[in-house]
């Protein structure tokens, strides 16, 4: 971190909250309608739309390590945030102008994937630096920060599908672009609130060479990403290579580390593997669960008509917005009393709730009406369980990285965390294809058994994973709580309460 200055932490947090809100508004507005857009506007089959959607999502998160590297070593955290937001704004504007032109759509998606990768790790990195030295409030801060993500996603998932149905998706995408303009203006106008909080590269002067090479890199990556969407096998192999390189470097860091640092990073690696499983399941929300809502769920709640089935996706951020302040308070309250659940225990509990969420949807088929339609309340309950599970895993993942890895590596390893979503996007796209039927099959009575069987199987497999995770909690607690003093003195590690 560069030379520090007095910081108003609350105002700085609010500024980061604002820019993350608008960045997520754009992304989730796009995510809510993208798989359906592929089918309706580009003429894809359901299975193809899921696979392309998975490849796009994989690039979005697969590039985050590059953004972390830019922030740590080249431009600095704050400059990289600005660049990423600008590229995203351009991408959404291109999407608004693309219409049904597949080449233009893929180019726009390439820009969005590139911009998101540049942006994503850096606000989280800046937030971790903002709370450096105040670990007890870190879980609470990241949980509230995660709420910004979900306020933005809730509003965009609600507005973009409705606006798209009424006035066309081009207007919805343009609103996403305008939101990024607000985000950029807010960040540049209030950057003084985080003056002195940056990576070492942020303290160095910005040379013309850095600017030119970075811009060339952005253009090349955008075009290359667009090409990958039309060549999915290459995209999958590229992700595999990136994953091997990033996690290979991470593993090498663990080997080279000593004492408690090695134990902490090893625990982080195991928790990252667990997160890949969760994100594979999370990927079902905009794909298989979304299409289930369209085909087999009643489009009304309490007698109120749902204008667009894609709006059901807002249940995820809705529950998270309600639960985030409660969990943030619980972490802070029980943490101050030494009674908070450990991070591995929270991950295991989150996976248990996620398993239950799929079992609920699978079980709902037993209560379908004669037309093969189930009550929306089953989906509402499922989203509640999975959203609390998400808060316990995804919502605390960034905090986990911040606690367990050295600050000098924070940007790169934030990228490694987001790479879990990238790998899971490909896996999630494949899992979603298990629910697909021919485009010609529109009878809910034919699609319902398919969804019910697949979701039940997913729930049972996830339940098995949960049991394994629960059994590893004591071991992970010992790794996380290991200290250099224990290693130096050769004393046995203190027993950790298994929570």
N, C-alpha and C positions, 0 to 999 in steps of 0.2 A: 504494500500500500504506500502511496506517495505521502509526502509530508501532510500531516493532518491539521485541520483547523476546527474551531468550535462548530458543531453541527447541531441543528435542531432536528433531532431524530424523527419526531412526529411529522413535521412538515416534509422532510426528505422522503419518509415512507409514503406519505400521501401522493407525492409527485411520482414515485415509482408505481404506486397503485394506479394512477391515472393513465400512464403510458401503457402499462400491462393490460389495463381494461380495454383500451382501444385496439391494441394488437390482437388480443384474443377475440374481440368483437368481430374483427375482419375474418380471422381464421375459422371460427366456429360458425359464422354465418355462411361461409363457403362450405364447410364440412357438412352442415345440415342438409344441403340440397345437392351436393356434388354427385353422389351415386345415382340419385334419381335423375339429375341433369344428364348424366352419361346415357341413361336409358331413353329418356324422353327426347333429348335434343340431338344426341349423337348416334342414336339407334343401336346401342349396345345391348346384348343379353345381360340378364342379372349377374350371372357368374363373371362375365368379362368386366362388368362395372365394378364388382367387388375387388377383382384382382388389380385393375388399374388404380382404383381408389387406394388399395393397400400399397402399391408402388409409389404413388404420390405422397402418401403419409410417411412412408419409409424415407423418402428423400427429405421431407420436411424436417424430420428429427435426425436423420443420418448426417445432415450437414451441420448439426449443432456443435460438434467437436471443432469444426473449422471456424465457426463463429467464436468459440471459446479461445481458440488459438489466436485469432485476430485480436480479440480483446486483451489477452494476456501478453502477447509478444509483439504485435505490429502497431495497431492503432491506439490501443487503450480501451478500457471498458466503455467509457461514456461516448467516445466517437463511434465505436462499433454499434452501440445502441441506435444512434442517429442514422448511420448508414443503413442498417437493417430495416428501420422504419421507412426510410425513403424507398428502398427497393420494393418493400411490400406494397406501399402506396401505388407505385407504378404497376405492379402485378395485378392488383385489384382493378385498376383503371383499364388495363388491357383486357381483363376478363369481362368487364362491362361492355367493351366494344367488340368482343369476339363473336357474339351470337352463336351460330351453329357451325362456325368455321373450325374444324377440328385442329388444324395446324395452329391457328391463333390461340385456341383454347389451351393447347398443350404448351405453347410458348408462355402464355400468361401463368399457367401452373408452374412452369419452370422458374419464372421470376419469383413467384410466391414461395416456392420451396427454398430457393436461394436466400431470399430476404428473411424468411423465418429462421433458417439455419444461422445466418449472421446475427440475428437479433436475440434468439431465445435464451442462450445461456447467460447473457451479460446482465440483464436486470437482476437475476437471481444472484449472480456473483457480486453485484454492487450491494444488494441487500445484505448478503452475508458479511461483507466488509463493514457495512453500516452498524451491524450488531456484534462486530468482533469484540471479544472481551466480556460479552454479556450473554453467555451461553444459556442461562436459565430462561431467558425470554425468546430464544431463537425458535423453538417449536411454535410458540404462540404467534410470533411475527410471521413465520412462513405460512401458518394456517390462515391468518387474516389476508396475507398476500395472495394465497390460493383462492380466497373468496373473490378477489378482484378478477381473477381468471373466470370465475363462474358467474359473476354479475355480467361481465361482458359477453360471455357465451350465452347466458340465458336470454338477454335482450336481443342478440343477433339471431339466435335460433328461433325466437318468437317472430321477429320482424321480417327477416329475409324471406322465409317461406311464404308468409302472408303477402308481403309486397310482391314477391315473385308471381304468386297466383293471381293477384289483382292487376299488376302493372308490368309484369315481366321481370325476369331475374337480372337483366342488365341494370335496372334501377337499384336493386338490392346490392349488387356488386359495387356500384358507384358509391353507395352510402358507406360501404366498407372502406373504400379509398378515401372518402372525405373524413372518416373517423381517424385514419392514419395521419391526415394533415393536422387535425387537432392534437393528436398525440405528439407529433414532431414539434409543433408550436409550443405546447406545454412544456416539453422537456427542455427545449432550447431556452425558453423564457425563465425557467426555474432551476437551471443547472447549478446556479450559485449555491443551492441548498446542499449539494454534494461536492462542493469545492474541496479538493484535497483527498477525496475518496476515489481511488482509481487503481488500476494495475500500474506497475512501474512504467510500462510503455506509454501510459497516458500522460506522464510527466515529461516525456520527450517531445521535441518539436516535430510537427507533421511536415515531412519533406515532400516535394513534388514527386519524387520517385515512388514513395509509398502510395501516394494518391493515385498515380497513373497505373501502377501495377495492380492495386486493389480493384480499380474500376474495370480494367481489362479482365481480371479474374472473375468479377461478377458477371460480365457479359458472357464470357466463355461458359461459366457454370450454368447460366440461364439457358443458353442454347443447347448445351449438352444434356441438361435435365429434360428439356422438351423432347429431345431425340430419344432419351431413355424410356419415356412413356409410350413410345411406339415400338420399343424393342425391350420388352419386359424381362426376357431371359438374361439380357446383359445387365439390366438394372439389378436383378436378384444376385447375380454373381458379383457385381460391384459392391453391393451391400455386404455380401459375405466377406469380401476382401477388406473392406473398411472395418467391419466388426472384428476380424482377426487382428488387424493392425492395432486398433484402439485398445482392445482388451489384452492384446499381447504386450503393448506398452504398459498398460495398467499392471499386468502380472509381473512384468520386469521391475516396475516400481516397488511392488510388494516384496520381491526377492531382495532388492537392494536396500530396502528400509531395514531399520533395526528396532528391536525391543517393542515397546508399546505401539509405535507408529506402524510397524508391520502388522501387528494384531488388529489394529483398528482398520487398516486398509483391506485386510483379508476379510473381515466382517462385512465391510462395505461391498466387496466383490460378491459375497454370497447373497446379500440382500438385493443386489442388482439383478442377479439371476432369478430370484424370486419375483422381482418386479416385472421381468419379461413375461412371466406367466400371467400376471394380472393384466398387463397392457394388451396381451393377446385377447383376453376376454373383453376388455374395455372397447376394443376395436369393433365389437359386435353392435355397439349402440348405433353408429351411423350406417351400418350395413345390414346384417341379418335381423337385428331387433327392429330397426327402422322399417324394413320391408314387411316384417311380421305385423307391425302396427298398421301399415297401409292395407294389408290383405286380410288380417284376421282379428283386428281389435275394433270394438265399437267406437265410433268417432263422436262420442259425447260423454260428458261427465256431469252428473247432477242435473241432467236435462239440458245442459248447455252444449251446443254443437261445437265441435273442434273443426275450424275452417280448413286445416291441412294436417294430414296425419304426421307429417314430418315435425310438426310442432311438439309431438310427444317427447322429442329429444330434449326439450327444455326441462323435463322432469329432473334430469341429472343435475344441471346447475341450480335448479330451484331448491332441491333438497340440500345441496351443498351450501347454498347461501344461508339456509336456516340452521344448518348444523355447525357451520364453521365457527361462529362466535361461541357456541356452547362448548365445542371441543377445545377451542383456544383457551377459554376460561378453565376448563378441566385440567388441561396440561399445566397451566400456570399454577392453579390452586394445589393440585395434588403433587406437582413437582416441588413446590416450596415446602411441602410436608414430607417429601421423600417417598411418596406413595404412588407416583405415576407409573404406568406400565412401561416396560422397556421397549425400545424400538423394535426388536425382533418379535416381541409379543404383540405389538400393535400391527405389525405386518401379518402375523398369523391370524389375528382376529379379523383383519380386513379381508383376507382370503376366504375365511369361513363365511362372512357375510356375502361375498361375491358368489360363492358356491350356492348359497341359499337363494340368491336372486335368480339364478338360472333354473333352479328346481321349482321355484314358484311359477315361472312362465311355462315350464314344461307341464306342471300339474294343472295349469289353468284349462288345458284342453278338455279335462274331464267335466268342465262346467260350461262348455260352449253351447250356444243355442242351436236350434235345428239347422240354421244356415251356416254353422261353422264359425260363428263370431263370438269372441269372449269379451267380457266386461273390461272396460279400461282400468278398473280398480286393480286387476291383477298386474297390469303393466306399471301402475303407479307404485304398488308395493314392491315390485321387483326393482324399480329404479331407486326407491328409498334404500333398500338393502345394499345395492351395488354402489350407491353414492357415498354412504357412510364408509363402506369398504375402501372406496377410492380415497377418501380423506385420510384414512389410516395408512395407506400405502403411497399413492402418488403425492398426496398433500404433504407428507413428511419426508419424501425421498430427497428433496433438495436440502432440507434441514439435516438429514442423515449424512449426506455428502459433506456439508459444511462442518459438521462435528467431527467426522472421522478421518478426513484427509487434510494434509498440510495446506495452508493458505496459498503457498507458492504454486500449487497445482490445481487450485480450485476451479479455474476456468476450463481447463482440459477435462477434469473429472466431472464437472457439471455436464460437459458434452457427452462423456461416457454414460452418464445417467440418462440423458435424453436419447442416446443411441438404443437404450432398451425399448423405447417406444417405436423406433425405426424397425428393429428386428421383429418386434411384435406386430407391426403393421402388416408385414408380409405374411407372418403366420396367421394373423387374424383374418386377412383376406382369404387365405386358403380355408380356414375353419368356416367362414361365412358361406363359401361355395357349397358346403355340405347341406345347406338349407335350400338350395336353389332348385327350381323346376323349370320346365320350358316356358318361354314367354307366352305361349298359347294357353297355358293352364292358368285360369283366372278364378276357378271355383274354390271358395274358401274351404269347402269340405275336403278338397284334395290337398291343399297346402297345409292345413292345420296338423295332420298327423306327422308330416315331415318336420315342421317346426318343433312340435312337442317332443318327438323322439330325439332330435339333435340337441335341443336345449337341456333335456333331462340327462343325456349322456355327458354333456359339458359340465353340468352341475355335479354329477357323481365323480367324474375325474378330478374336478377341482376340490371336492371334499377329500379325496385321497391325498392330494397335494397339501391340503391344510394340515392333515394329521402329521405328515412328514415335517412340515414347517414347525408345528408345535413341539415336536420331539427335539428339534435343533435349537430351540430357544435358550436352554441353559448354556450350551456351548457358545452360542453367539454372545450371550451376556458376558461370559468370561472373557472373550476376546475384546469386547468393547470396553470393559472396565479394567483391563490390564493397564498397569502403570509402569513407567521406566524404573521407578524405585523397586518394584517387585522383581523386575527382571535383573536389576543390578545386584540386589541383595540375595537373589536366589531363593527367595521365600516363596512358598506356595501361594497361589492366587487366592484372594479372599473369596469366600463363598458369596455367590450372588443370589439374591432372592428370586426364585422363579415365579414370574408374574404372568 
